[in-house]
Amino acid sequence: MQKFPFVLSANLHGGELVVTYPYDMTRTYWKAQELTPTPDDAVFRWLATVYATTNLAMVDAERRLCHYEDFTREGNIINGAHWHTVPGSMNDFSYLHTNCFEVTVELSCDKFPHESELPREWENNKESLLVFMEQVRRGIKGVVRDKDTEQGIADAIIAVDGINHDVRTGIAGAAACYTRSLPRPKATTPSPGPAVSPTRTTPPSATSSSPRHPSSGCVRSWPRGARSPRT
């Protein structure tokens, strides 16, 4: 995951109908519940909302509560630690130690659905999965190369002003690619976009360019049957 950095991930659970996002562990160690957002809270809320609002079971106005908590009041999304603390979750590990932004999807009230129910579960989640995957293209992406040699520079830091969380370039072929997920821009007029500083751990001659064709070495494939991004 560090040599070929993943961008997005979702792990699928059962037992509830809600999408949770990091952090999963409370900042105050002795608290069982505490709102604990990441520096990328806007991105995570967007990713969770994208899944929840296209999931047929979650948007069903007549669905019953799985247990005693009504997540529909919050759009069927919640900060993981605000629900219940989970030390050492995969979501938190991915965010803190890799480039990957990961959420947890609680996709059914039933932890062990009967095989006859599986086609319906697939229909409930098919659109959500496809739309979630499309979000991999939201943000900025490119390649960090040495200006003189044109060789990719691995492990270069990609920093965004105003967000205290960096990602790093990996290695894919001869290029050091990166993708940095970002929230929807708030500006209504064209702007130069967020400031990217990939040179904090690279020589002054390092440059960043956007991959425009497969020869850049970046992986650009989509799963079979998945649609191209709408944006």
N, C-alpha and C positions, 0 to 999 in steps of 0.2 A: 504494500500500500504506500510505501515511501518511494520506491523506485518508479512505480507507475501509479501516481496518486489518483485515487478515486475522487469524484466530485460530490455525488449524492448517493445516499443509501436509505433504505427503509427496512426495518425488521418487523416481521408480522407476528402478532400475538393474538390470543383469543381471551374472552372473558369480559370484554367491555366493547363499547362503540365510541372511540375517541382516538385522536392523534396527539401524542405527547412529543415534546421537543426539549432539548437541553436548556439548562443543566438538569440532570436527574437527581443529583445529590445536593442537599441543602448546604448553604454556605456556613450556617451555624450548625456544628456537627451534632448537637444534641436535640435539634428540632426535627420532628417527623414530617412537617410540612412548612415550606417557606418559599415564596416566590424568588427564584434564583435565575435571572436571565443571563444569557451570554452577551458579549459585545455585538453579536450578530442576531440579536433578538428579532429584529424586523424581518430578516431573511427566514429565520426558522418559523416565525408566525405565518409568513406567506406560504412556505412549503407545506406546513400543516393544514392551512386553510385550503390550498389547492386540492389536497387529497380529500379532506372532509367534505368540501362542497360538491364534489363529483362522485362521492360514494353513495350508492343508491340506498343503502340501509341507514346511513347517518342522516340523510336529508329527508327521509320518510317522516312526515309530520305525525303519522299515526303510530309510530313505533313505540313499543313499551320500553321502560327503563330496564337496563340489565340488572341493576342492583338498587341502591338508594341515592346515587348521585345523578343529577340531571345535567349532563354536559351540553345539552342543546342550548342552554342559556349563554354559553361561551362559544357557540359555533362549532361544538364538538372538537375543540382543541384545548390543550392545557399545558402549561409548563410542567415538566415532569416532577420537579422538586416541590412544586406547589400542590401536586396531587399526593405523592408520597415519596420520601427520599429513597434513592437506590444507589448505594455506593458502588463505584466501579462499573457503571453501565457501559455498554458498547457505544451508546450515543455520546457520552462524555469522553470516552477514550478516543473515539474518532475525531472529535472536535479539537481536543487538546493535543493530540500526538500525530495527527495526519491532516491532510487537506479536506477530508470528507465531512460533509454535513449530513448527519443521520437523524432520522426520526423513528419513533415507534408507532406502529399502527395497531391498535386494538380493534380488530375487524369483525368481531362477532360476540354476541352474548354467550355463545356456547363454545367452550374450550375444545370440545371433542365432537364436532358435528358428524352426523351420520353420512355415509358416502352418498346417499341419495340427495343430500343437501348441497353437495359440493358444486354442482353446476350453477346453482343459484348464488352461492358465495362467489364464484368466479364472475358472474354477471354483475354482482354488486361492486366488485373491485376492479374490473377490467379497465374501465375508463379512468378511474383514479390512478392506476398504475401507469397508464400511458401518459396522462397529463403530468404526473409527477416526474416521469423521465424527461419530459420536454423541458423542464425547468433547468436541466443541466446547461442549457445555452444562455441562461439569464446571468448577466454580469460581464466580466471582461475575460479575455483569454489571449494567449500569445505565446511567443517563444523568446527566451533570453539567450542571446548569442554573443560571443566575443566579436567585437567590431573588426578586429584584424584577421582572425582566422575563420570566422563564420561558424565556429564550432559551438554547440550548445553548452551552456553553463549549468551544471546540476546544482541543486540545493540553493539556488539564488532565492532571496527573500522578496516576496511581493507584498508590499505594505500599502494600505489604503488610508488616507488621512481621515481621522475621526473614528476609526474602528480599531480598537486595540486587540487585533488578532491578525496574524500574518499567515500566508501560505507559502509553500516553497515549490520550486520547479522540480520536476522529476526527469527521467530519461526515457525517451521514446525514439528509437533509431538514433539519428545524429542530432536531434533537437532536444532542448530542455523546455518542455511545454508546461504551461500553467493554465488553470481556469480558476477564477475567483468569483464565487457567487456574490451577488449584490442585490439589495432591495430595489424596488421600483423607484425611479427618480421622482422627486417631488416637484422639480422645476417644470413650468409649463412652456418655457422657451428653451431653445437649444443651448447647451452648456458644454464646456470642454470635458466634463465628466470628472470622476474622482482622480486624485493624484496618485500615481503608481510609482513606487520607489524600489525598483528591483536591484539597485546597485549597492545596497547596504553591506552585502557580503560578497560582492563581485568587484573585479577590477574597474577602474574608471572608464576603460574602453568598452565595457559591456553595453549592449544595446538590446532593446525589446522590440519585437515585431509581432504582428498578428499572423497566425497561420492561415494562408489563403488557398492552399492546395495540398493534396496528400503527400507530396514530396517533402513537406516540412517535417515529416516524421511523427506528427501528432496523430493519435488515434481519433478517428472521426466517424466510426461506424455506429449504426443503430441496431438494436435487436430486431430479428426478423419479424415482420408484421407491424412494427412500430411506425407511427407516422412522423413526418418531418415536423420541426417546430412550427407553431403558428406565428411566432414572433420573429 
